[in-house]
Amino acid sequence: MGFLDTIIGLFGGGNDPEAAKKKRLQQLVKDLGQNKYSKFYRPKTGELGPAFAKCFFDIYKVVSSTQVFLQNAAKSEQLKHITLDAFLDKDLLALKDNLSAVTIQEKAQTMPVKDLSAAIKRELSNFTAAFDNTRINNIDNCYNTIISLVNFVCFDFFFLLKKFDPAINERNLNYQPKFGNVKAADLSDAIKDFMEFSAAVEMDWDWKTTLSVLKTYKEGMDVINPDHWAKVIRLLKDLSRTRIFELIVQHTSGDPLWQSIPRTPDERMADTILDAKKAEIEGAVSKIQNDKRSAQVEQLAKTIFGSAEIERMANYTAKGNDAYYKKNFDGYTKTAAINYIKAYLLDFFKKEIKELCDLILVRGQWSNIVLSQPMSDAYHEMAGLLDKISAFDDSVGEKGEHGSRIKQAMLKVDRDKGQGKYIRIILKTVNNNAQRMINSTATAFTTIGKNFKSLFEDSQKKPAEIIMNWKELESASEEPLVKRLAEDYKRMYYFVQLLQFFTGPLEEEENPPASMG
């Protein structure tokens, strides 16, 4: 601004926005005329000339085939892993390969699960510890540069070029185009997009590493000629320095203050992959643990009952969970254990163990009655459990205390989300009731089993120390008493082992309201 302009600004007109804007637009015309790429645009007619089109055609000749190569690259998980691998040394690559679900499954065939879990935990810790801030930043910068390249090369050059020469064919690089003039206003959005994509291309990035990653991604094929791409980078840098596209958009739009905002990717890819790797490993180890647990449970059930398929409950069943799963509820979580308990009570406790306990506790002459008390208490606790389980099962039936409430809430849950919390509270209460029975059953039969073992050993002693009248009890038993003690103890031992897979703490619960309306 000259001296005279300054004086005029002081005495009026200096605060006039329209006058200021007009001056800026006039300056834009001067800047465009003096610009290195002045032939791109004619301010008087508002037209883009053939020189503008030729610049884009030169870039298009370099990137047109790359558009095909990188068409789906931005969505490729494989590309993310290849990028990460480019920043790992030989030992880390081997460790990464070792930390896979397939490898862990193979190791599970020869290693105890506990040892395998500890080893995998150590290896995963060593692997993640190698990713310091520098390594993570290098990986993320490389990947974001790749995405910037993908976005840039996938810019619709052909759409823009066809405006200047309708006869041009896509990816026909031997064609000699005849470019005309085009109104800049018609391509203003395209120029803005180009500026946003090109500004995000990191000019000074290590393109050797980036293009090497993409070459690996395309199985040894260069996605773009490195020398040609280097020329494009230099051109983009020069175009950015001269601000030619910014000046064109400012003049065309009549907004001399307009500025472009780069579309710069900012993905934290390294952390995402590390989190996914941790989840994969934890999932693989958990699956192995669950598979082993399931196999052990199945084997114990077969040993005890002759079959792993036990279904003695009417309402509290795994099949009853189908309706809950559809609504994303956990449903009944203790069905297997409760079914095993009821089956054991019906098949063995109700007759065999009851008869044996009655015989020993009632007719046995104990050297000290105090010795019989733990077994007596546990036995009487279990004697009432079958009725308790039946009442529990009835409570979740359609007409039961909990079942009727859940049924009504399930009918309303789709339109009243508050019913979901109500259902979860009831289910938690029901499952905790089941858990209490599981825990108490395991404790009671552990006590009875230990006493059976002690009594079996006592029956072999001469003289006995716990029961004084073994001969009398033996004569009162239809089957050999010692044999019954041994067989019942063995089965009970397996049953307690089975229950140990299901014992555990209760969930924290709330008292459900009487009704949710």
KOLKOLFI-185809 format. One line per field, with one value per residue (C-alpha): residue in three letters; residue number from 1; x, y, z. Coordinates in nm, 2 decimals, always signed. Example, Ala and Ser with C-alpha at 12.3 -4.5 7.8 and 13.67 -1.06 7.14 Angstrom:
2
res <- [ALA, SER]
n <- [1, 2]
east <- [+1.23, +1.37]
north <- [-0.45, -0.11]
up <- [+0.78, +0.71]
***
This chain:
517
res <- [MET, GLY, PHE, LEU, ASP, THR, ILE, ILE, GLY, LEU, PHE, GLY, GLY, GLY, ASN, ASP, PRO, GLU, ALA, ALA, LYS, LYS, LYS, ARG, LEU, GLN, GLN, LEU, VAL, LYS, ASP, LEU, GLY, GLN, ASN, LYS, TYR, SER, LYS, PHE, TYR, ARG, PRO, LYS, THR, GLY, GLU, LEU, GLY, PRO, ALA, PHE, ALA, LYS, CYS, PHE, PHE, ASP, ILE, TYR, LYS, VAL, VAL, SER, SER, THR, GLN, VAL, PHE, LEU, GLN, ASN, ALA, ALA, LYS, SER, GLU, GLN, LEU, LYS, HIS, ILE, THR, LEU, ASP, ALA, PHE, LEU, ASP, LYS, ASP, LEU, LEU, ALA, LEU, LYS, ASP, ASN, LEU, SER, ALA, VAL, THR, ILE, GLN, GLU, LYS, ALA, GLN, THR, MET, PRO, VAL, LYS, ASP, LEU, SER, ALA, ALA, ILE, LYS, ARG, GLU, LEU, SER, ASN, PHE, THR, ALA, ALA, PHE, ASP, ASN, THR, ARG, ILE, ASN, ASN, ILE, ASP, ASN, CYS, TYR, ASN, THR, ILE, ILE, SER, LEU, VAL, ASN, PHE, VAL, CYS, PHE, ASP, PHE, PHE, PHE, LEU, LEU, LYS, LYS, PHE, ASP, PRO, ALA, ILE, ASN, GLU, ARG, ASN, LEU, ASN, TYR, GLN, PRO, LYS, PHE, GLY, ASN, VAL, LYS, ALA, ALA, ASP, LEU, SER, ASP, ALA, ILE, LYS, ASP, PHE, MET, GLU, PHE, SER, ALA, ALA, VAL, GLU, MET, ASP, TRP, ASP, TRP, LYS, THR, THR, LEU, SER, VAL, LEU, LYS, THR, TYR, LYS, GLU, GLY, MET, ASP, VAL, ILE, ASN, PRO, ASP, HIS, TRP, ALA, LYS, VAL, ILE, ARG, LEU, LEU, LYS, ASP, LEU, SER, ARG, THR, ARG, ILE, PHE, GLU, LEU, ILE, VAL, GLN, HIS, THR, SER, GLY, ASP, PRO, LEU, TRP, GLN, SER, ILE, PRO, ARG, THR, PRO, ASP, GLU, ARG, MET, ALA, ASP, THR, ILE, LEU, ASP, ALA, LYS, LYS, ALA, GLU, ILE, GLU, GLY, ALA, VAL, SER, LYS, ILE, GLN, ASN, ASP, LYS, ARG, SER, ALA, GLN, VAL, GLU, GLN, LEU, ALA, LYS, THR, ILE, PHE, GLY, SER, ALA, GLU, ILE, GLU, ARG, MET, ALA, ASN, TYR, THR, ALA, LYS, GLY, ASN, ASP, ALA, TYR, TYR, LYS, LYS, ASN, PHE, ASP, GLY, TYR, THR, LYS, THR, ALA, ALA, ILE, ASN, TYR, ILE, LYS, ALA, TYR, LEU, LEU, ASP, PHE, PHE, LYS, LYS, GLU, ILE, LYS, GLU, LEU, CYS, ASP, LEU, ILE, LEU, VAL, ARG, GLY, GLN, TRP, SER, ASN, ILE, VAL, LEU, SER, GLN, PRO, MET, SER, ASP, ALA, TYR, HIS, GLU, MET, ALA, GLY, LEU, LEU, ASP, LYS, ILE, SER, ALA, PHE, ASP, ASP, SER, VAL, GLY, GLU, LYS, GLY, GLU, HIS, GLY, SER, ARG, ILE, LYS, GLN, ALA, MET, LEU, LYS, VAL, ASP, ARG, ASP, LYS, GLY, GLN, GLY, LYS, TYR, ILE, ARG, ILE, ILE, LEU, LYS, THR, VAL, ASN, ASN, ASN, ALA, GLN, ARG, MET, ILE, ASN, SER, THR, ALA, THR, ALA, PHE, THR, THR, ILE, GLY, LYS, ASN, PHE, LYS, SER, LEU, PHE, GLU, ASP, SER, GLN, LYS, LYS, PRO, ALA, GLU, ILE, ILE, MET, ASN, TRP, LYS, GLU, LEU, GLU, SER, ALA, SER, GLU, GLU, PRO, LEU, VAL, LYS, ARG, LEU, ALA, GLU, ASP, TYR, LYS, ARG, MET, TYR, TYR, PHE, VAL, GLN, LEU, LEU, GLN, PHE, PHE, THR, GLY, PRO, LEU, GLU, GLU, GLU, GLU, ASN, PRO, PRO, ALA, SER, MET, GLY]
n <- [1, 2, 3, 4, 5, 6, 7, 8, 9, 10, 11, 12, 13, 14, 15, 16, 17, 18, 19, 20, 21, 22, 23, 24, 25, 26, 27, 28, 29, 30, 31, 32, 33, 34, 35, 36, 37, 38, 39, 40, 41, 42, 43, 44, 45, 46, 47, 48, 49, 50, 51, 52, 53, 54, 55, 56, 57, 58, 59, 60, 61, 62, 63, 64, 65, 66, 67, 68, 69, 70, 71, 72, 73, 74, 75, 76, 77, 78, 79, 80, 81, 82, 83, 84, 85, 86, 87, 88, 89, 90, 91, 92, 93, 94, 95, 96, 97, 98, 99, 100, 101, 102, 103, 104, 105, 106, 107, 108, 109, 110, 111, 112, 113, 114, 115, 116, 117, 118, 119, 120, 121, 122, 123, 124, 125, 126, 127, 128, 129, 130, 131, 132, 133, 134, 135, 136, 137, 138, 139, 140, 141, 142, 143, 144, 145, 146, 147, 148, 149, 150, 151, 152, 153, 154, 155, 156, 157, 158, 159, 160, 161, 162, 163, 164, 165, 166, 167, 168, 169, 170, 171, 172, 173, 174, 175, 176, 177, 178, 179, 180, 181, 182, 183, 184, 185, 186, 187, 188, 189, 190, 191, 192, 193, 194, 195, 196, 197, 198, 199, 200, 201, 202, 203, 204, 205, 206, 207, 208, 209, 210, 211, 212, 213, 214, 215, 216, 217, 218, 219, 220, 221, 222, 223, 224, 225, 226, 227, 228, 229, 230, 231, 232, 233, 234, 235, 236, 237, 238, 239, 240, 241, 242, 243, 244, 245, 246, 247, 248, 249, 250, 251, 252, 253, 254, 255, 256, 257, 258, 259, 260, 261, 262, 263, 264, 265, 266, 267, 268, 269, 270, 271, 272, 273, 274, 275, 276, 277, 278, 279, 280, 281, 282, 283, 284, 285, 286, 287, 288, 289, 290, 291, 292, 293, 294, 295, 296, 297, 298, 299, 300, 301, 302, 303, 304, 305, 306, 307, 308, 309, 310, 311, 312, 313, 314, 315, 316, 317, 318, 319, 320, 321, 322, 323, 324, 325, 326, 327, 328, 329, 330, 331, 332, 333, 334, 335, 336, 337, 338, 339, 340, 341, 342, 343, 344, 345, 346, 347, 348, 349, 350, 351, 352, 353, 354, 355, 356, 357, 358, 359, 360, 361, 362, 363, 364, 365, 366, 367, 368, 369, 370, 371, 372, 373, 374, 375, 376, 377, 378, 379, 380, 381, 382, 383, 384, 385, 386, 387, 388, 389, 390, 391, 392, 393, 394, 395, 396, 397, 398, 399, 400, 401, 402, 403, 404, 405, 406, 407, 408, 409, 410, 411, 412, 413, 414, 415, 416, 417, 418, 419, 420, 421, 422, 423, 424, 425, 426, 427, 428, 429, 430, 431, 432, 433, 434, 435, 436, 437, 438, 439, 440, 441, 442, 443, 444, 445, 446, 447, 448, 449, 450, 451, 452, 453, 454, 455, 456, 457, 458, 459, 460, 461, 462, 463, 464, 465, 466, 467, 468, 469, 470, 471, 472, 473, 474, 475, 476, 477, 478, 479, 480, 481, 482, 483, 484, 485, 486, 487, 488, 489, 490, 491, 492, 493, 494, 495, 496, 497, 498, 499, 500, 501, 502, 503, 504, 505, 506, 507, 508, 509, 510, 511, 512, 513, 514, 515, 516, 517]
east <- [+0.00, +0.14, +0.16, -0.14, -0.35, -0.25, -0.36, -0.70, -0.74, -0.69, -0.95, -1.22, -1.27, -1.00, -1.26, -1.48, -1.48, -1.59, -1.32, -1.06, -1.19, -1.18, -0.82, -0.73, -0.89, -0.70, -0.38, -0.48, -0.49, -0.14, -0.01, -0.17, -0.01, +0.33, +0.31, +0.54, +0.23, +0.03, -0.06, -0.28, -0.55, -0.69, -0.84, -1.02, -1.22, -1.21, -1.09, -0.84, -0.61, -0.44, -0.13, -0.34, -0.47, -0.12, +0.01, -0.26, -0.21, +0.16, +0.07, -0.20, +0.05, +0.25, -0.03, -0.30, -0.17, -0.12, -0.49, -0.56, -0.29, -0.40, -0.78, -0.86, -0.54, -0.69, -0.92, -0.65, -0.56, -0.27, -0.12, -0.12, +0.07, +0.32, +0.38, +0.43, +0.66, +0.88, +0.99, +1.07, +1.40, +1.45, +1.40, +1.08, +0.94, +1.00, +0.84, +0.54, +0.50, +0.53, +0.24, -0.04, -0.35, -0.23, +0.11, -0.04, -0.28, +0.01, +0.21, -0.10, -0.06, +0.27, +0.27, +0.05, -0.19, -0.05, +0.30, +0.18, -0.01, +0.29, +0.52, +0.28, +0.24, +0.62, +0.66, +0.37, +0.52, +0.86, +0.70, +0.49, +0.78, +0.97, +0.72, +0.86, +0.73, +0.99, +0.90, +0.53, +0.56, +0.76, +0.51, +0.21, +0.39, +0.47, +0.11, -0.05, +0.19, +0.08, -0.29, -0.21, -0.05, -0.36, -0.59, -0.38, -0.34, -0.71, -0.81, -1.03, -0.78, -0.98, -1.29, -1.10, -0.90, -1.22, -1.35, -1.06, -1.07, -1.39, -1.22, -0.97, -0.99, -0.91, -0.55, -0.47, -0.13, -0.04, -0.32, -0.21, -0.48, -0.61, -0.69, -0.92, -1.03, -1.27, -1.45, -1.26, -1.59, -1.69, -1.38, -1.35, -1.45, -1.21, -0.92, -1.01, -1.01, -0.67, -0.53, -0.65, -0.51, -0.18, -0.11, -0.14, +0.14, +0.45, +0.70, +1.01, +0.91, +1.13, +0.96, +1.21, +1.06, +0.71, +0.74, +0.92, +0.63, +0.39, +0.61, +0.59, +0.21, +0.19, +0.42, +0.73, +0.58, +0.65, +0.31, +0.47, +0.80, +1.02, +1.19, +0.87, +0.71, +1.01, +0.94, +0.57, +0.68, +0.90, +0.62, +0.37, +0.63, +0.67, +0.30, +0.25, +0.53, +0.38, +0.02, -0.11, -0.42, -0.50, -0.49, -0.71, -0.98, -0.96, -1.01, -1.28, -1.48, -1.43, -1.30, -0.94, -0.92, -1.00, -0.75, -0.73, -0.73, -0.53, -0.70, -0.42, -0.48, -0.41, -0.45, -0.29, -0.23, +0.05, -0.16, -0.46, -0.25, -0.09, -0.44, -0.56, -0.26, -0.32, -0.69, -0.59, -0.35, -0.57, -0.86, -0.64, -0.52, -0.87, -1.01, -0.74, -0.83, -1.20, -1.15, -0.95, -1.20, -1.49, -1.30, -1.23, -1.59, -1.72, -1.49, -1.59, -1.96, -1.92, -1.73, -2.00, -2.32, -2.22, -2.30, -2.21, -2.56, -2.75, -3.08, -3.29, -3.42, -3.74, -3.70, -3.34, -3.18, -2.94, -3.21, -3.41, -3.13, -3.21, -3.47, -3.23, -2.93, -3.15, -3.20, -2.83, -2.89, -2.65, -2.95, -2.90, -2.53, -2.52, -2.73, -2.47, -2.37, -2.73, -2.82, -2.53, -2.62, -2.98, -2.88, -2.64, -2.90, -3.16, -2.93, -2.71, -2.79, -3.16, -3.11, -2.76, -2.59, -2.90, -2.91, -2.54, -2.55, -2.86, -2.69, -2.36, -2.50, -2.80, -2.68, -2.31, -2.15, -1.91, -1.61, -1.68, -2.01, -1.84, -1.66, -2.00, -2.12, -1.96, -2.08, -2.43, -2.46, -2.35, -2.58, -2.89, -2.81, -2.80, -3.11, -3.32, -3.14, -3.35, -3.67, -3.48, -3.36, -3.71, -3.85, -3.57, -3.65, -4.02, -3.94, -3.81, -4.10, -4.37, -4.58, -4.29, -4.19, -3.90, -4.02, -4.35, -4.17, -3.91, -4.17, -4.36, -4.05, -3.93, -4.25, -4.19, -3.81, -3.80, -4.01, -3.90, -3.52, -3.57, -3.70, -3.35, -3.20, -3.49, -3.43, -3.06, -3.13, -3.36, -3.13, -2.84, -3.05, -3.15, -2.79, -2.66, -2.91, -2.78, -2.42, -2.50, -2.63, -2.33, -2.09, -2.27, -2.31, -1.94, -1.86, -2.11, -2.00, -1.63, -1.71, -1.91, -1.65, -1.37, -1.57, -1.64, -1.26, -1.19, -1.46, -1.33, -0.98, -1.12, -1.31, -0.97, -0.81, -0.79, -0.92, -1.13, -1.09, -1.40, -1.68, -1.70, -1.96, -1.85, -1.96, -2.31, -2.33, -2.19, -2.47, -2.73, -2.61, -2.75, -2.42, -2.07, -2.04, -1.67, -1.73, -2.01, -1.80, -1.52, -1.74, -1.95, -1.63, -1.48, -1.79, -1.82, -1.46, -1.51, -1.84, -1.66, -1.39, -1.66, -1.82, -1.49, -1.51, -1.83, -1.77, -1.70, -1.80, -2.14, -2.21, -2.29, -2.66, -2.95, -3.29, -3.53, -3.85, -4.18, -4.28, -4.17, -4.53]
north <- [+0.00, +0.34, +0.67, +0.81, +0.50, +0.52, +0.89, +0.80, +0.51, +0.75, +0.99, +0.75, +0.44, +0.24, +0.05, -0.02, -0.40, -0.38, -0.14, -0.36, -0.67, -0.48, -0.39, -0.75, -0.87, -0.62, -0.74, -1.10, -1.01, -0.86, -1.17, -1.40, -1.20, -1.22, -1.59, -1.85, -2.03, -1.73, -1.92, -2.15, -1.88, -1.57, -1.34, -1.12, -1.41, -1.64, -1.93, -2.20, -2.25, -2.54, -2.50, -2.58, -2.90, -3.00, -2.98, -3.22, -3.44, -3.47, -3.58, -3.81, -4.00, -4.08, -4.19, -4.34, -4.70, -4.64, -4.57, -4.93, -5.07, -4.89, -4.90, -5.08, -5.01, -4.77, -5.06, -5.33, -5.48, -5.66, -5.32, -5.21, -5.52, -5.49, -5.13, -5.23, -5.52, -5.27, -5.12, -5.45, -5.62, -6.00, -6.10, -5.89, -6.03, -6.39, -6.30, -6.15, -6.47, -6.67, -6.47, -6.61, -6.81, -7.09, -7.11, -7.10, -7.39, -7.59, -7.53, -7.63, -7.98, -8.03, -7.78, -7.76, -7.48, -7.31, -7.31, -7.20, -6.91, -6.79, -6.82, -6.64, -6.36, -6.31, -6.31, -6.06, -5.84, -5.85, -5.77, -5.48, -5.33, -5.29, -5.04, -4.71, -4.37, -4.34, -4.67, -4.61, -4.26, -4.39, -4.66, -4.42, -4.15, -4.41, -4.54, -4.20, -4.10, -4.41, -4.31, -3.95, -4.10, -4.32, -4.03, -3.82, -4.07, -4.15, -3.79, -3.78, -3.65, -3.79, -3.60, -3.27, -3.34, -3.44, -3.09, -2.95, -3.22, -3.43, -3.67, -3.79, -4.16, -4.28, -4.41, -4.37, -4.21, -4.22, -3.98, -3.63, -3.41, -3.09, -2.88, -2.58, -2.32, -2.40, -2.17, -2.19, -2.17, -2.50, -2.67, -2.48, -2.78, -3.01, -2.76, -2.74, -3.12, -3.14, -2.88, -3.07, -3.40, -3.27, -3.06, -3.38, -3.55, -3.53, -3.37, -3.45, -3.79, -4.09, -4.20, -4.48, -4.66, -4.58, -4.71, -5.01, -5.09, -5.06, -5.27, -5.55, -5.50, -5.55, -5.86, -5.71, -5.47, -5.10, -4.92, -4.61, -4.53, -4.38, -4.13, -4.01, -3.98, -3.77, -3.53, -3.51, -3.43, -3.15, -3.02, -3.03, -2.85, -2.58, -2.54, -2.51, -2.25, -2.03, -2.06, -2.06, -2.28, -2.08, -1.76, -1.90, -2.02, -1.69, -1.49, -1.72, -1.73, -1.35, -1.44, -1.32, -1.46, -1.82, -2.09, -2.46, -2.71, -3.03, -3.36, -3.51, -3.87, -3.92, -4.29, -4.44, -4.76, -4.91, -4.90, -5.05, -5.34, -5.39, -5.39, -5.64, -5.86, -5.86, -5.94, -6.22, -6.38, -6.34, -6.49, -6.78, -6.86, -6.83, -7.06, -7.32, -7.29, -7.31, -7.61, -7.79, -7.70, -7.83, -8.15, -8.21, -8.13, -8.36, -8.64, -8.61, -8.60, -8.92, -9.09, -9.00, -9.02, -9.22, -8.93, -8.56, -8.47, -8.41, -8.22, -8.26, -7.90, -7.79, -7.41, -7.32, -7.46, -7.37, -7.40, -7.13, -6.88, -6.85, -6.58, -6.39, -6.41, -6.25, -5.95, -5.94, -6.07, -6.32, -6.53, -6.83, -6.87, -7.17, -7.42, -7.69, -7.71, -7.70, -7.98, -8.19, -8.13, -8.23, -8.54, -8.65, -8.60, -8.80, -9.08, -9.13, -8.93, -8.99, -9.36, -9.49, -9.21, -9.15, -9.52, -9.53, -9.21, -9.32, -9.66, -9.51, -9.20, -9.37, -9.72, -9.66, -9.66, -9.37, -9.37, -8.99, -8.85, -8.52, -8.69, -8.76, -8.40, -8.25, -8.54, -8.52, -8.15, -8.18, -8.48, -8.30, -7.99, -8.20, -8.39, -8.08, -7.96, -8.15, -7.97, -7.64, -7.69, -7.78, -7.47, -7.27, -7.42, -7.34, -6.98, -6.91, -7.08, -6.87, -6.87, -6.85, -6.55, -6.45, -6.61, -6.42, -6.09, -6.16, -6.26, -5.94, -5.73, -5.91, -5.82, -5.45, -5.43, -5.33, -5.01, -4.95, -4.97, -4.94, -5.29, -5.41, -5.31, -5.47, -5.80, -5.80, -5.74, -6.04, -6.26, -6.17, -6.26, -6.59, -6.68, -6.58, -6.81, -7.09, -7.00, -7.03, -7.38, -7.48, -7.35, -7.50, -7.84, -7.85, -7.78, -8.03, -8.32, -8.24, -8.29, -8.61, -8.74, -8.69, -8.87, -9.16, -9.19, -9.18, -9.44, -9.67, -9.65, -9.71, -10.02, -10.17, -10.11, -10.37, -10.25, -9.97, -9.62, -9.43, -9.68, -9.96, -10.19, -10.24, -10.60, -10.51, -10.24, -10.48, -10.73, -10.46, -10.36, -10.55, -10.49, -10.52, -10.20, -10.14, -10.17, -9.92, -9.68, -9.71, -9.67, -9.39, -9.20, -9.24, -9.11, -8.83, -8.74, -8.70, -8.51, -8.26, -8.22, -8.15, -7.88, -7.71, -7.59, -7.40, -7.27, -6.90, -6.57, -6.41, -6.12, -5.79, -5.75, -5.50, -5.59, -5.59, -5.37, -5.55, -5.43, -5.20, -5.12]
up <- [+0.00, -0.10, +0.10, -0.07, +0.00, +0.36, +0.39, +0.23, +0.47, +0.76, +0.65, +0.55, +0.34, +0.52, +0.72, +0.42, +0.37, +0.01, -0.08, +0.09, -0.09, -0.42, -0.37, -0.28, -0.59, -0.80, -0.63, -0.72, -1.09, -1.06, -0.87, -1.13, -1.41, -1.25, -1.15, -1.30, -1.41, -1.54, -1.86, -1.65, -1.61, -1.78, -1.52, -1.78, -1.91, -1.60, -1.82, -1.76, -2.06, -2.23, -2.01, -1.71, -1.87, -1.99, -1.63, -1.52, -1.82, -1.74, -1.38, -1.52, -1.74, -1.43, -1.20, -1.43, -1.40, -1.02, -0.99, -1.09, -0.86, -0.55, -0.61, -0.29, -0.10, +0.16, +0.28, +0.28, +0.61, +0.44, +0.35, +0.71, +0.82, +0.54, +0.64, +1.00, +0.90, +0.70, +1.04, +1.21, +1.23, +1.16, +1.53, +1.57, +1.24, +1.37, +1.70, +1.53, +1.32, +1.63, +1.79, +1.57, +1.65, +1.42, +1.59, +1.94, +1.85, +1.72, +2.05, +2.25, +2.12, +2.30, +2.59, +2.90, +2.88, +3.19, +3.05, +2.70, +2.85, +3.04, +2.74, +2.51, +2.77, +2.78, +2.41, +2.36, +2.63, +2.45, +2.11, +2.23, +2.43, +2.10, +1.98, +2.13, +2.03, +1.75, +1.59, +1.62, +1.47, +1.18, +1.10, +1.13, +0.92, +0.65, +0.64, +0.63, +0.35, +0.16, +0.21, +0.10, -0.21, -0.27, -0.23, -0.46, -0.75, -0.72, -0.79, -1.10, -1.35, -1.64, -1.55, -1.54, -1.86, -2.05, -1.99, -2.20, -2.47, -2.49, -2.73, -2.47, -2.37, -2.02, -1.98, -2.35, -2.29, -2.66, -2.75, -2.84, -2.67, -2.82, -2.51, -2.53, -2.27, -1.99, -1.75, -1.42, -1.22, -1.37, -1.23, -0.90, -0.69, -0.87, -0.82, -0.45, -0.42, -0.60, -0.37, -0.06, -0.18, -0.32, +0.00, +0.20, +0.01, +0.23, +0.00, +0.21, +0.32, +0.27, -0.05, -0.10, +0.20, +0.11, -0.25, -0.12, +0.10, -0.19, -0.41, -0.14, -0.13, -0.51, -0.49, -0.63, -0.89, -0.88, -0.84, -0.98, -1.15, -0.87, -1.10, -1.26, -0.91, -0.80, -1.09, -0.98, -0.62, -0.75, -0.96, -0.67, -0.45, -0.71, -0.76, -0.39, -0.36, -0.63, -0.49, -0.84, -0.77, -0.45, -0.65, -0.92, -0.67, -0.49, -0.80, -0.95, -0.63, -0.56, -0.22, -0.18, +0.17, +0.08, +0.18, +0.12, +0.41, +0.33, +0.37, +0.58, +0.70, +1.07, +1.14, +1.44, +1.25, +1.46, +1.78, +1.60, +1.48, +1.82, +1.99, +1.73, +1.79, +2.16, +2.11, +1.87, +2.11, +2.41, +2.21, +2.09, +2.44, +2.58, +2.31, +2.40, +2.77, +2.70, +2.47, +2.73, +3.00, +2.78, +2.71, +3.07, +3.17, +2.90, +3.01, +3.37, +3.28, +3.08, +3.36, +3.61, +3.41, +3.11, +2.88, +2.86, +2.74, +3.06, +3.06, +3.38, +3.42, +3.26, +3.24, +3.34, +3.03, +2.76, +2.50, +2.69, +2.62, +2.25, +2.31, +2.54, +2.29, +2.02, +2.24, +2.35, +2.70, +2.87, +2.97, +3.21, +3.26, +3.50, +3.32, +3.28, +3.64, +3.77, +3.53, +3.65, +4.01, +3.96, +3.76, +4.04, +4.31, +4.11, +3.99, +4.29, +4.59, +4.62, +4.67, +4.69, +4.89, +5.10, +5.20, +5.27, +5.48, +5.67, +5.75, +5.87, +6.05, +6.21, +6.28, +6.30, +6.64, +6.62, +6.86, +6.90, +6.79, +6.71, +6.42, +6.25, +6.27, +5.95, +5.74, +5.90, +5.84, +5.47, +5.41, +5.55, +5.35, +5.03, +5.13, +5.08, +4.77, +4.52, +4.63, +4.63, +4.27, +4.16, +4.32, +4.15, +3.81, +3.86, +3.95, +3.60, +3.43, +3.25, +3.57, +3.81, +4.02, +3.79, +3.47, +3.45, +3.51, +3.25, +3.00, +3.04, +3.02, +2.70, +2.53, +2.60, +2.56, +2.20, +2.26, +2.62, +2.67, +3.05, +3.04, +2.94, +3.28, +3.46, +3.27, +3.34, +3.71, +3.73, +3.53, +3.76, +4.06, +3.91, +3.81, +4.15, +4.31, +4.09, +4.18, +4.55, +4.50, +4.29, +4.55, +4.85, +4.67, +4.59, +4.96, +5.09, +4.87, +4.93, +5.30, +5.24, +5.00, +5.25, +5.52, +5.28, +5.21, +5.59, +5.66, +5.38, +5.53, +5.88, +5.76, +5.67, +6.01, +6.28, +6.51, +6.36, +6.51, +6.38, +6.35, +6.61, +6.45, +6.09, +6.09, +6.19, +5.92, +5.67, +5.74, +5.70, +5.35, +5.05, +4.86, +5.02, +5.23, +5.16, +4.79, +4.80, +5.00, +4.75, +4.44, +4.58, +4.69, +4.35, +4.17, +4.43, +4.38, +4.00, +4.07, +4.30, +4.03, +3.78, +4.00, +4.05, +3.69, +3.78, +4.14, +4.17, +4.32, +4.29, +4.06, +4.23, +4.20, +4.27, +4.41, +4.12, +4.16, +4.19, +3.85, +3.57, +3.46]
***
